[in-house]
Amino acid sequence: MNCRTCRTHLDMAAGRDGAPDEVVAHLRSCHKCREYAALRDWARGVVQAGAVAVPEAPPMAAVWAAIRRQSSAAWDGSLSMGLRRLAPYLASITALLLLAGSMALSGTGGAVTAAPAASMPSAQSLLAPSATVAQSMPVNFAAQRPTDWLGVGNH
């Protein structure tokens, strides 16, 4: 067997175990073909070392189920986080409204104390129908323009 035939057999048998007896006998006697066979084995090992095993893709139903699970979990987490952040503000607003309501009903408001106690509406008159409340309220309020409320009028 000559070198050309031996190398052709090595190329055709690439990746297969076992070579014909003639090729094995030629490799024992020829130094160049032995180096060629070693180089082919080394190159095959390098190529196989770089190969990446890719797992089989899951079915689309499993992918969509995972997306739904993750999105619902994210939505629930963001909703509960938002409510936890709002809770202190809601509690403080509720406390302020209760405080302002109790001060208005008891007649101890800071800005209202300048008026005589007789002109202050009582809690019973505030709970009465609107006609009764309108008659019991003093009518001495100065007329205000909307620009005064907004702070853009002439001062």
C-alpha positions as CSV (number, residue, x, y, z in Angstrom):
1,M,0.0,0.0,0.0
2,N,1.3,3.5,-0.8
3,C,0.9,6.7,1.2
4,R,-1.8,8.1,-1.1
5,T,-4.1,5.1,-0.7
6,C,-3.4,5.0,3.0
7,R,-4.4,8.6,3.4
8,T,-7.5,8.1,1.3
9,H,-8.6,5.2,3.6
10,L,-7.9,7.4,6.6
11,D,-10.0,10.3,5.2
12,M,-12.9,7.9,4.3
13,A,-12.7,6.2,7.7
14,A,-12.7,9.5,9.6
15,G,-14.6,9.0,12.8
16,R,-15.0,5.3,12.4
17,D,-13.2,2.9,14.7
18,G,-11.0,0.3,13.2
19,A,-9.0,0.5,10.0
20,P,-8.2,-2.3,7.5
21,D,-5.1,-4.4,8.3
22,E,-3.3,-3.0,5.3
23,V,-3.6,0.6,6.6
24,V,-2.5,-0.4,10.1
25,A,0.6,-2.2,8.6
26,H,1.4,0.9,6.5
27,L,1.1,3.2,9.5
28,R,3.6,1.1,11.4
29,S,6.1,1.4,8.6
30,C,5.5,5.0,7.4
31,H,6.4,7.9,9.7
32,K,4.7,10.6,7.5
33,C,1.4,8.7,7.4
34,R,1.5,8.1,11.1
35,E,1.9,11.9,11.6
36,Y,-0.9,12.5,9.2
37,A,-3.2,10.1,11.1
38,A,-2.2,11.8,14.5
39,L,-3.0,15.2,13.0
40,R,-6.4,14.0,11.7
41,D,-7.2,12.6,15.2
42,W,-6.1,15.8,16.9
43,A,-8.2,18.0,14.4
44,R,-11.3,15.7,15.0
45,G,-10.8,16.1,18.8
46,V,-10.6,19.9,18.5
47,V,-13.8,20.1,16.4
48,Q,-15.6,17.8,18.8
49,A,-14.5,19.8,21.8
50,G,-16.0,22.9,20.3
51,A,-19.4,21.2,19.7
52,V,-22.2,22.5,21.9
53,A,-24.9,20.1,22.9
54,V,-28.2,21.9,22.3
55,P,-31.2,20.6,24.2
56,E,-34.4,19.9,22.4
57,A,-36.7,22.9,22.4
58,P,-39.8,22.6,24.6
59,P,-43.2,22.5,22.9
60,M,-44.8,25.9,22.4
61,A,-47.6,25.0,24.9
62,A,-45.0,24.7,27.7
63,V,-43.4,28.0,26.6
64,W,-46.7,29.9,26.7
65,A,-47.6,28.3,30.1
66,A,-44.3,29.5,31.6
67,I,-44.9,33.0,30.2
68,R,-48.4,33.1,31.7
69,R,-47.1,31.9,35.1
70,Q,-44.3,34.5,35.1
71,S,-46.5,37.4,34.0
72,S,-49.2,36.7,36.5
73,A,-46.6,36.4,39.3
74,A,-45.1,39.7,38.2
75,W,-48.5,41.4,38.1
76,D,-49.4,40.1,41.6
77,G,-46.1,41.2,42.9
78,S,-46.3,44.7,41.5
79,L,-49.9,45.1,42.6
80,S,-49.1,44.1,46.2
81,M,-46.0,46.3,46.2
82,G,-48.0,49.2,45.0
83,L,-50.6,48.8,47.7
84,R,-47.9,48.4,50.3
85,R,-46.4,51.7,49.2
86,L,-49.7,53.5,49.2
87,A,-50.9,52.2,52.6
88,P,-49.1,54.8,54.7
89,Y,-50.4,57.7,52.6
90,L,-53.9,56.4,52.7
91,A,-53.8,56.0,56.4
92,S,-52.4,59.5,56.9
93,I,-55.0,61.1,54.6
94,T,-57.8,59.2,56.5
95,A,-56.4,60.4,59.8
96,L,-56.3,64.0,58.6
97,L,-59.8,63.8,57.3
98,L,-61.1,62.4,60.6
99,L,-59.2,65.1,62.5
100,A,-60.6,67.9,60.2
101,G,-64.1,66.4,60.4
102,S,-64.0,66.2,64.2
103,M,-62.7,69.8,64.5
104,A,-65.5,71.1,62.1
105,L,-68.2,69.3,64.0
106,S,-67.0,70.3,67.5
107,G,-66.3,74.0,66.4
108,T,-62.7,74.2,67.5
109,G,-61.1,74.9,64.1
110,G,-58.2,77.3,64.1
111,A,-59.4,79.7,61.4
112,V,-63.1,79.5,62.4
113,T,-62.6,80.6,66.1
114,A,-62.8,84.3,65.2
115,A,-66.5,83.9,64.6
116,P,-68.9,83.9,67.6
117,A,-69.9,80.5,68.8
118,A,-73.6,81.2,68.1
119,S,-72.9,81.6,64.3
120,M,-71.2,78.2,64.1
121,P,-73.4,75.5,62.8
122,S,-74.0,72.6,65.1
123,A,-73.5,68.9,64.3
124,Q,-77.3,68.5,64.2
125,S,-77.8,71.3,61.7
126,L,-75.1,69.8,59.5
127,L,-76.9,66.5,59.4
128,A,-80.2,68.1,58.7
129,P,-81.6,68.5,55.1
130,S,-79.8,71.0,52.9
131,A,-82.6,73.7,53.1
132,T,-82.3,73.8,56.9
133,V,-78.5,74.0,56.7
134,A,-78.7,76.8,54.2
135,Q,-81.0,78.8,56.4
136,S,-78.8,78.3,59.5
137,M,-75.5,79.4,57.8
138,P,-74.5,83.0,58.2
139,V,-74.6,85.0,54.9
140,N,-71.8,87.4,55.7
141,F,-69.2,85.9,53.4
142,A,-67.4,88.3,51.1
143,A,-67.8,87.6,47.4
144,Q,-64.7,86.0,45.9
145,R,-63.6,85.8,42.3
146,P,-62.1,82.6,40.9
147,T,-58.8,84.5,40.3
148,D,-58.6,85.1,44.1
149,W,-59.0,81.3,44.7
150,L,-56.2,80.6,42.2
151,G,-53.9,83.3,43.5
152,V,-53.6,85.1,40.2
153,G,-55.8,88.2,40.9
154,N,-54.8,91.7,41.8
155,H,-53.7,91.8,45.4
